[in-house]
Amino acid sequence: MEDRVRQGVRPAPIAEPVESAVSPTVLAEPVPASAGRLLDRRFGRDEIALVRHEVSARLRAAGLVGDRHAGFVLAVNEVVTNVVLHAGGQGRLLLWLAGGSAWCSVTDSGPGIPARYLATPEIPEAYEVGGRGIWLAYQLCDEVTVATGSIGTTIGLRITVGAPDVTGPQ
C-alpha cells in the first residue's frame, strides 16, 4: 500500500498517490496573501478554543454566515481537536478564500492515519465513543480531502461561500 494516500470526497472517494495529486488543500507552501489568506497559525492543546474563535471571526468577516458558517467552524474544530488528541498535540492551520470557497488545511506531523480509517466514514453507532469528528466534517463540508503518511497528515476542508443557507423545509 502507498505510504501516502489522497482521498477526495463527494460524490465518491478517490485514492491515489499524493505526489500525483493536485489539490488546493494539500500544500507544500503557505497560501500567498494575495490568494485570500485569512489565517495561518500553529496551534497546540491549549489553543483549540482560540483557534475556533479566530476561524469563526475570519469566516464571518469573509461572508460565510448562518448554518453553513457554524457547520464549517465545527468541522474545523473537530479536525484541530483530532490533531491534538491523536497526532502529537500540535499542528498548523491555514484558512483562505479562493474560487468562491473557504478552504481550510490542517496539518500535523503525527504518524499518519491507519488505512482502516481512510474510507468514507459511516455514521457512528450511538454507543461508540469518538469517531464522530471526521464523519461530521464529511456531513458539513462541500469537500474533504485527506493526505496521510508516516511524516504526518493534512486534512483539507472546503465550503462554498455565498451558497444559500438552507435552514429548513422550503
Backbone torsions as a table, in degrees:
resi	resn	phi	psi	omega
1	MET	NA	143.2	178.1
2	GLU	-60.0	143.7	177.9
3	ASP	-70.5	-30.8	-179.7
4	ARG	-119.6	137.5	-177.1
5	VAL	-131.8	138.7	172.0
6	ARG	-113.0	131.5	178.9
7	GLN	-126.7	115.8	175.5
8	GLY	-91.8	155.6	-174.9
9	VAL	-127.9	150.6	176.2
10	ARG	66.1	113.9	3.5
11	PRO	-85.1	-24.1	-178.2
12	ALA	-136.4	144.9	179.1
13	PRO	-66.3	147.1	177.9
14	ILE	-127.4	126.4	177.6
15	ALA	-112.7	127.1	178.0
16	GLU	-157.2	161.2	178.8
17	PRO	-62.7	139.4	-179.6
18	VAL	-60.4	-38.2	-175.6
19	GLU	-57.3	-28.4	179.9
20	SER	-97.6	-3.3	-177.2
21	ALA	-90.2	142.5	173.3
22	VAL	-118.7	113.2	-178.6
23	SER	-144.5	134.1	179.7
24	PRO	-66.3	-11.9	-180.0
25	THR	-93.3	-9.3	178.0
26	VAL	-112.9	101.5	-169.7
27	LEU	-118.4	140.3	172.7
28	ALA	-87.6	-30.6	-177.6
29	GLU	-121.5	156.3	176.9
30	PRO	-60.0	153.7	176.6
31	VAL	-70.0	127.9	179.5
32	PRO	-63.9	146.8	179.8
33	ALA	-56.9	-31.7	-179.6
34	SER	-67.9	-16.2	179.9
35	ALA	-89.0	11.5	178.0
36	GLY	88.1	31.7	-179.9
37	ARG	-62.9	129.4	179.1
38	LEU	-104.4	-31.9	-175.6
39	LEU	-160.1	137.5	175.0
40	ASP	-143.3	106.1	-175.5
41	ARG	-151.0	151.6	171.4
42	ARG	-91.1	154.9	-179.1
43	PHE	-146.3	160.5	176.0
44	GLY	-139.3	-173.4	-175.5
45	ARG	-51.4	-42.3	-174.5
46	ASP	-81.4	1.7	-174.6
47	GLU	-116.5	10.6	-177.1
48	ILE	-58.1	-49.4	-178.9
49	ALA	-64.5	-41.4	178.6
50	LEU	-61.1	-44.9	178.6
51	VAL	-61.0	-45.2	179.4
52	ARG	-57.8	-44.7	-179.9
53	HIS	-67.0	-39.9	177.6
54	GLU	-63.5	-45.5	179.0
55	VAL	-61.2	-45.8	-179.5
56	SER	-59.1	-48.7	-178.4
57	ALA	-63.3	-42.4	-177.6
58	ARG	-69.6	-37.6	178.2
59	LEU	-69.1	-39.9	178.0
60	ARG	-62.2	-44.2	179.2
61	ALA	-64.1	-27.5	179.8
62	ALA	-84.1	-4.5	175.6
63	GLY	105.1	4.4	176.0
64	LEU	-89.3	119.2	-173.5
65	VAL	-134.6	173.3	172.7
66	GLY	68.8	-149.4	-177.1
67	ASP	-63.5	-35.3	179.7
68	ARG	-65.6	-38.9	175.8
69	HIS	-61.4	-52.9	-178.0
70	ALA	-60.2	-41.2	-179.8
71	GLY	-66.1	-42.7	-179.7
72	PHE	-66.7	-41.4	178.0
73	VAL	-62.5	-40.4	177.2
74	LEU	-62.4	-44.3	179.0
75	ALA	-60.6	-45.2	178.0
76	VAL	-61.0	-45.1	179.6
77	ASN	-59.1	-41.4	180.0
78	GLU	-64.3	-41.5	179.8
79	VAL	-67.8	-43.2	177.6
80	VAL	-61.0	-43.8	178.8
81	THR	-61.9	-40.6	177.5
82	ASN	-60.9	-39.5	177.6
83	VAL	-59.9	-46.8	-177.8
84	VAL	-64.9	-40.9	-175.6
85	LEU	-81.6	-33.5	-168.7
86	HIS	-121.5	-5.8	-171.6
87	ALA	-134.7	39.1	172.7
88	GLY	95.1	-4.7	172.4
89	GLY	87.7	-4.9	-179.5
90	GLN	-139.7	151.2	178.4
91	GLY	-160.2	-172.7	179.0
92	ARG	-132.9	137.1	179.5
93	LEU	-119.6	129.7	171.6
94	LEU	-117.3	134.1	178.7
95	LEU	-131.2	127.9	-178.2
96	TRP	-152.7	166.1	175.7
97	LEU	-110.3	136.5	175.8
98	ALA	-163.2	137.9	174.0
99	GLY	58.7	34.8	178.7
100	GLY	77.6	10.9	-179.2
101	SER	-128.0	156.2	167.4
102	ALA	-96.6	132.9	-179.3
103	TRP	-119.2	143.3	174.0
104	CYS	-135.8	132.2	177.6
105	SER	-122.7	123.3	179.1
106	VAL	-117.6	121.7	-174.3
107	THR	-121.1	141.9	174.7
108	ASP	-131.9	173.0	177.0
109	SER	-117.7	33.7	178.8
110	GLY	-75.7	-171.7	-174.8
111	PRO	-79.0	-0.7	-177.6
112	GLY	96.4	162.6	-179.8
113	ILE	-92.3	128.2	177.6
114	PRO	-58.3	144.4	-175.2
115	ALA	-53.4	-35.6	-176.8
116	ARG	-63.8	-16.6	179.4
117	TYR	-98.9	4.7	-174.6
118	LEU	-89.6	-13.4	177.7
119	ALA	-68.9	156.0	175.0
120	THR	-54.5	123.7	-172.8
121	PRO	-68.5	142.3	172.3
122	GLU	-85.2	160.3	176.8
123	ILE	-60.6	128.7	-178.7
124	PRO	-66.3	147.4	175.1
125	GLU	-67.3	150.9	-177.7
126	ALA	-59.3	-32.9	-176.5
127	TYR	-85.8	-9.2	-178.3
128	GLU	-70.5	140.1	174.3
129	VAL	-95.5	122.8	-179.2
130	GLY	78.6	-173.4	177.4
131	GLY	83.6	7.8	-177.4
132	ARG	-99.8	-18.9	-174.7
133	GLY	-60.6	-54.8	-179.4
134	ILE	-68.8	-37.4	176.9
135	TRP	-58.7	-44.9	177.4
136	LEU	-60.2	-43.2	179.7
137	ALA	-57.8	-42.3	179.0
138	TYR	-63.7	-34.2	-178.7
139	GLN	-76.5	-32.7	-170.0
140	LEU	-98.1	-15.6	-176.0
141	CYS	-108.7	156.2	175.4
142	ASP	-77.0	-24.1	179.2
143	GLU	-153.9	141.3	174.3
144	VAL	-132.3	132.6	175.3
145	THR	-127.1	150.5	179.1
146	VAL	-133.0	126.4	171.4
147	ALA	-124.2	120.6	-174.4
148	THR	-141.2	153.0	178.7
149	GLY	-173.0	-173.7	-174.3
150	SER	-67.5	-14.0	179.6
151	ILE	-104.7	5.8	176.1
152	GLY	140.7	-178.4	-176.6
153	THR	-135.9	143.5	169.4
154	THR	-123.9	124.2	174.1
155	ILE	-106.2	127.9	177.6
156	GLY	-110.5	136.6	178.1
157	LEU	-126.4	141.0	177.7
158	ARG	-138.4	141.3	172.9
159	ILE	-143.0	140.5	179.3
160	THR	-72.3	131.5	176.4
161	VAL	-90.5	135.5	178.7
162	GLY	88.1	1.0	175.5
163	ALA	-71.2	152.1	178.8
164	PRO	-56.5	138.9	177.8
165	ASP	-95.8	95.1	-177.4
166	VAL	-83.3	114.8	-176.4
167	THR	-111.8	0.9	179.8
168	GLY	176.9	-175.9	-179.5
169	PRO	-60.8	143.8	-179.7
170	GLN	-99.6	NA	NA
